[in-house]
Amino acid sequence: QKQLVESGGGLAQAGGSLTLSCASSGIRLSANGVAWHRQAPGGQREWVATVAAGGATRYADSRFHVFRDNEKNTVYLQITNLQTRDAGVYYCNTQYRGQNYWGQGTQVTVSS
């Protein structure tokens, strides 16, 4: 079964940092682009970062950093200098053989 599983969310203090994980089973993430999205409470899901199959990265904010561990088949999203606006549920997604895959999300709460 192909799936993505996010983890690493929790309660963090503003100004701190947090690293979220997106692990896959059944899909080799190193060969696929992976995007991270955030859904704030009451808001729509919005894109925050992407790592392309070739390794190129794009970010909605310079405080985000995406990197891979190919041995673990996992993609990470590091958020530094956390702000209260970073709070929400973070999802990773990838496309594989024409199908879009999403994880279940991991909740990030930021205390001021």
C-alpha positions as CSV (number, residue, x, y, z in Angstrom):
1,Q,0.0,0.0,0.0
2,K,1.4,3.4,-1.0
3,Q,1.1,6.0,1.6
4,L,2.7,9.1,3.1
5,V,3.0,9.6,6.9
6,E,3.8,12.9,8.5
7,S,5.2,13.3,12.0
8,G,7.1,15.7,14.1
9,G,4.4,18.2,14.9
10,G,3.6,19.4,18.3
11,L,3.8,22.5,20.5
12,A,6.7,24.8,19.9
13,Q,7.6,28.2,21.1
14,A,7.7,31.2,18.8
15,G,11.3,31.8,17.8
16,G,12.2,28.2,18.0
17,S,12.5,25.6,15.3
18,L,10.7,22.4,14.3
19,T,11.4,19.7,11.8
20,L,8.6,17.7,10.3
21,S,9.0,14.4,8.6
22,C,7.2,12.8,5.6
23,A,7.9,9.2,5.3
24,S,6.7,7.0,2.5
25,S,6.0,3.4,2.0
26,G,5.5,2.1,-1.5
27,I,6.8,5.3,-3.2
28,R,10.4,6.1,-3.7
29,L,10.4,9.8,-2.7
30,S,13.9,10.4,-4.1
31,A,12.5,10.0,-7.6
32,N,9.5,12.2,-7.0
33,G,8.9,15.8,-6.1
34,V,7.4,16.3,-2.7
35,A,5.4,19.4,-1.6
36,W,4.5,20.6,1.9
37,H,1.3,22.4,2.6
38,R,-0.2,24.0,5.7
39,Q,-3.8,24.4,6.7
40,A,-4.3,26.9,9.4
41,P,-7.4,26.7,11.6
42,G,-10.4,27.8,9.6
43,G,-8.3,28.4,6.5
44,Q,-7.5,26.7,3.2
45,R,-4.7,24.4,2.6
46,E,-1.8,26.4,1.2
47,W,1.5,25.5,-0.3
48,V,4.7,26.2,1.7
49,A,7.6,24.3,0.1
50,T,8.6,21.9,-2.6
51,V,11.6,19.7,-3.3
52,A,11.7,18.6,-6.9
53,A,12.8,15.2,-8.0
54,G,16.1,16.7,-9.1
55,G,16.6,18.4,-5.8
56,A,15.6,21.9,-6.6
57,T,13.7,23.6,-3.8
58,R,11.1,26.4,-3.6
59,Y,9.7,28.0,-0.5
60,A,6.9,30.3,0.4
61,D,9.1,31.7,3.2
62,S,12.9,31.8,3.7
63,R,12.4,30.3,7.2
64,F,11.5,27.0,5.6
65,H,14.0,24.4,4.5
66,V,13.3,21.0,2.8
67,F,15.8,18.2,2.7
68,R,15.8,14.4,2.0
69,D,17.1,11.3,3.6
70,N,16.9,8.9,0.8
71,E,18.0,5.9,2.9
72,K,15.0,6.5,5.1
73,N,12.8,7.4,2.1
74,T,11.8,10.5,4.1
75,V,11.5,14.2,3.3
76,Y,11.8,16.8,6.0
77,L,10.5,20.3,6.4
78,Q,12.5,22.4,8.9
79,I,10.9,25.6,10.1
80,T,13.1,28.1,11.9
81,N,12.2,31.2,13.8
82,L,8.7,29.9,14.3
83,Q,5.9,32.4,14.2
84,T,2.4,32.1,15.4
85,R,1.2,32.2,11.8
86,D,3.1,28.9,11.2
87,A,0.5,27.1,13.2
88,G,-1.7,24.6,11.5
89,V,-1.8,21.1,10.1
90,Y,1.1,20.3,7.8
91,Y,0.7,17.9,4.9
92,C,3.1,16.4,2.5
93,N,2.1,15.2,-1.0
94,T,3.6,13.7,-4.0
95,Q,2.4,12.5,-7.4
96,Y,3.2,9.0,-8.5
97,R,2.1,7.4,-11.7
98,G,-0.6,10.0,-12.2
99,Q,-2.1,9.8,-8.8
100,N,-1.9,12.4,-6.0
101,Y,-0.9,11.1,-2.6
102,W,-1.4,13.0,0.7
103,G,-0.5,12.1,4.2
104,Q,-2.8,12.5,7.1
105,G,-1.1,15.6,8.4
106,T,0.8,16.6,11.5
107,Q,-0.4,19.4,13.8
108,V,1.9,22.3,14.6
109,T,1.0,24.7,17.5
110,V,3.1,27.7,18.2
111,S,3.0,29.5,21.5
112,S,3.9,33.2,21.7
